[in-house]
Amino acid sequence: MIKSKDIKKNLTGYAFIMPQVILFLIFMVYPIIEGIRLSLYKINYKTETFVGLKNYRDLFNDPVFVKSTLNTIIFVVFIVGLTVAFGLFVASAVFDKDARYVSFIRGSYYIPVMVSMVVMSMVWNFLLNPANGLIPYLTQQAGFSSVNFLGNKAIVKPVIIFITFAINVGQAIILYIAAMIGIPNDLFEAAEVEGVSKFHIIRKILIPLVKPTTIYITIINIIAVLKIFVVIQLLTGGGPNNASSTLMYYLYNNAFKYNRLGVASAVGVIMFAITLLLSVPQLRAMFKED
């Protein structure tokens, strides 16, 4: 039989976690359920008309939605890939150096992360402005023709990818350096005695041992890039010709510009499903490894 002391101990534990559970249910679970419900309705101000899956059918027949989905997938693949690869490269190059040098590198890369995304987007907007921006001016001075970096369909996506990557990569570097510093020195000393090269140390020791950090960085960056909005809103407005439109920007337009709340909710449900599809395999790999 369960002793009364054990019951009291369990109730005490549940009491401590109950506030967090309640907040999680109110601010996470309920909005997801309500979003799924609203996606099945046509909402016109205060009236709701059940339309079933019509909102989803309309979405997949909308070329702007299809374009926004493809853009979002491209952004996720390239931004997350660049963030993981560059973060690993920088962290593996500096983690075993002098502490002051490591602190300088971490601080330098982390400054853009601490600054508001709005401020960083405005800075880049100033730098890339075709009329009086610093970067177009320098390209002209170097003898190249004037380039509208944010108004050219051929290069606007690479520009957005680079800007978002440059703003967010500092967090990955910080996490990788912290994980690598925590690796026992015995492994590196043994590898040094065996005459193992730096490249093989990185490939055989560092990368496998920081795999949980890699999974974590991948998941949080997938979620962050799926929600990319501020950069698009302030730099391109989804243009030119929807070349840089994303799912989050498409959702915003339908919810707040066109008053199509049911369609916007359907977009949110699709984004939630995409997040699960991309994140669950990473989580399963991590728990399976454990």
N, C-alpha and C positions, 0 to 999 in steps of 0.2 A: 504494500500500500504506500501511496505517496504521503510523506510526512507533511504536517501543517507548516513546518519550517521551510520545506522546499517550495510549497505552494506560495508562501509569503515572499520567498526570495524571487520566484518567477514573476509574481505580480509586481514586485518592485522594479524588476528589469523592464517589464512591459510598460510600466508607468513612466519610466525615463524616456523610452523611445516613442511613446504615444504622441507627444506634440509634433515630432518630425513626421510620423506616419499620417497624422491628420493634415498637416500642411502639404504633404506629398499627394494625398488624395484630393485635396481641394484645388491645388494649383497645377497638378500634373495629370492625374488620372481623369478628373472630371472634365477639363478642357478637351482632352483627347476624345472622350466619349461624346461630348457635346458637338465637337467638330465633325465626327462621323455622322451624327444625327442630322446636323444642318446640311451636310453634303447631299442629303437625300431630299431636300426641300428647295423650292423656289421661293425666295424671301423678298418681299416687296414692302419695305418699311416695317409695319407692324403685322402684316399678314404672312402666313406660311402655307404654301401649297405643296403637298407631297408629290414628287415627280419621280421617285425611285432613282434609277441609275442614269437618268437623262443628263444630269450635270456632267457625269463622267464621259458619256458619249459625245456631248458637245465639246468637251475639252479635247478629245483625241481627233475630232474633226476640225479643230482650230489650228491652222498652220503656225500661228504665233506661239501657242502652247507647245507644239512639237519643237519649234525652233528654240524656245526657252529651255525645254527639257534637254535637248542636245547640247546647248551651251553650258548648262549646269553640269552635265556629265563630263564635258571636256574640262571645265574648271576644276572639278573634283579630282579627276585623274592627274592632271598636270600639277596643280597647286600642291596636293597632298604628296605626290611623288617627289617633286622638287624639295618640299619641306623636309621630308624624311631623309632624302639622299644628302642634301646640303647640311642638314643638322648633324647627321652622322659624320660627314667629312670634317666639319669644323671641330666638333667635339673630340673626335679621335686624334686630331692633329694637335690639340692644345691641352687635353685633360691632365697630362703628366708633366706639364711645364711648371715654371715658377708660379706660386699662388697669386702674386700681384699681376702677372701677365694674364692668367686665367680670369681673374676678377675684371680686368680691363676688357677682355674679349666679351665676357658675359654681359657686362654693363653696356658696351657699345651696341651689341645686337639686340639687347632688351629694351633700349630706349624707345624704338617705334612701337613696341607692344604696350608700353605704359601710356603713350600719348593716345588721345581719343582718335578713333577711326575717322570721325568727322574732320578733325584737324589735319590728320595725315592725308585724307582725300583732297582737302582744300590746298594743301601744299603741292601735291602732285598735279592738281588742276592748274595751279599757277605755273609750275614747271613745264607742263605740256601744252599750255595755251598757244594755239597757232598764231595768234596776233602778237602777243608780247611775252610768250613763255621763254624761259631760259634755254631749255633743250632745243626747241626749233631755231632759236637765235644762234646757238653754237653750231648746229648742223649747217646753217647757212654760211656762217663764218668759215667753216671747214671746206666750203665749196660744193656742198650737196644742195639739191633742190629742196624747197620748203616742203615739209611733211606734216600733215595733220594727223597726229598719232591717235587722237580720239574720234576722228571723223572718217577714217579709212576702214572700210569693212575688212580688208585683207589683214590689217595689223592690230585692230582694236582688241581682239581676244588675247593675243600674246602680251599686249600692254597691260591689260587687266590682270592677267595671270602673274606677270612680274611684279606689279604693284602690290597685289594681295600677298604674294609670297614674301616680298621684302618686308611687309608690315608684320607678318605673323611668324617668320622663321625664328625669331629670337627666343620664343617660348620653347621650341623644340631643342634648340642649342642648350638652353639652361637645363632642361630635363635630361638630355643625353650626358652632359658633363657631370651632373649629379650622380647619374647611374654608373658612369664609368669610374668616377672617383671611389665609389663604394665597392668596386671589384677588388678582391684580395691581391696584394702585391706579390704573393707567392707565385701566382700564375705567370706574371710578367717576368719575374726573376728566373723561373724555370725555363721559360721560352728564350730568355736572353742567354742562359747557359747553353741551351741547345743550338744557339745561333740562328733562331727563327727570325725571318725578316719582318719589318714593320707591317708590310702588306698582309702577311699571313697571320700576324698577331691580330690585326683588325678583323680579318675574315674568319679566323678560327676561334678567337677568344672574345673580342669586343662585341661583334654583331650577335652571336648566339646569346651572350649573357645579358645584353640589353634588349632582348626580344620583348619582354613585357612592356618596357618603355616604348618600344616601337609600335606595339599594338595600341597602347594608350594614345600616343601622339596621332596615329592614323585615325582612330575613332573620333577624337575631339576635333581634328581638322576636317574630317568628312562632314561632321555636323555643322562646323563653322562655315565651311564653303557652301554647303547646301543652303545656308541662310544668308548668303552674301547679298547685301542690299545697299548699304551706305555708299560703297565705292561706285556701284552702278548708278545710283540715284544722283550723286554729285558730279560724276565725271562724264557719263554718257547719256543718262536718261534712257537706257536700253538701246540706244541707237549705235551706229546709223542703220536704219531699216531693221531694227530688232536684232542686229548682229551681236549685241552684248546683253540682250535681255536674259534674265534668269527666272527660275521658278518663283523665287521670293519676290522679285520685282513684278512678275505677272500676277501673283497673289495680291500684292499691294494695290495694283491698278484696278483689279476686279472688285476688291473689297471697299476701297476708299474713293475711287474715281468713277467707276461704272455702277456702283451699288449692286453688284452681283454677289451677294454674300454666300449663297449656296454654291456657286462656282468656285469662289475663293476657298470655301471650306473643303471642297473636293480636291483642290490643289494641295491644301494642307495635309489631307489624308494621304495623297500620293507621295508627298515629300516624307511623311512619317514612314510609309511603307518602304521607300527607297533607303531611308536611313537604317531601318531594320535589316534590309537585305544586305547592305554593305557592312554593317557593324556586327551582326550576329556571328558570321563566320570568323571574324577576328576574335570575338569573345570566346567562342567555342575552342579556337586554337589555343588561346591563353589558358583556359581552364583544363583542357586536355593535357597541356604541357605540365601544369601543376600536378 
